[in-house]
C-alpha cells in the first residue's frame, strides 16, 4: 500500500540524516527526479532537518543572533515543506486525472499530500521516541513512559496509514475527489506581509 511505501522512504531519509546528525550536512537525493520517491524523500529530509532546528532553537543559552538566523532557516524550511506537499498533490492529481468521478462523490477534509505530510512527521516521532525508549543512560521509569508513548504512536501510524490508503482507493474509484488549494501563505510575500511591504 502507498502508506507503507512512503513510510519506508521516510525511514530511509531519517536514518541517512542521523549518520551525521548535522543540520548543515549536504543533501543528496538517491531517487530519480521524476519519481514520486524523489519527492517523498526530499519532503521527509526537510522535516528531519527542521525537527533538529526546532531542538537547537529551544536551547535557553542560544545566542540571540544565532537564534534569529535559525528562525529565518525555519521560515524557509516551512515554505519548502509547503511547496513539496503541493508537488506531491500534483503527482496525485495527474495520476487520477482520468478517473470518472461518481455523482455521489464527496471531498475529503484534506488532500492526500497533507495526510502524507502528517505521516512524515509521525515517522520522525516514532524514530525519536524509540531512541528515548531504548536510551542506555535513561532511567527505567523514563524508558517505560517513552515505550508507552511509542505504542500510541505506532497505533496512530496504523490508523493514519489505513486512512491514507482508503482515501487514495476512494479517489481511484471515483467515490472521493481531489480539490487542491494552494496554501497562499502570506508571511513570506512582500506584497501581503505589511512588515515586508513597509521595508520594501
Secondary structure, DSSP 8 states (H G I E B T S, - for coil): -HHHHHHHHHHHHHHHHHHH--TTS-----S-TTSHHHHHHHHHHHHHHHHHHHHHHT-TT--HHHHHHHHHHHHHHHHHHHHHHHHHHHHHHHHTTT----TT-EE-SS-HHHHHHHHHHHHHHHHHHHHHHT-TTS-HHHHHHHHHHHHHHHHHHHHHHHHHHHHHHHHHHTSEE---------TT-TTT-HHHHHH-
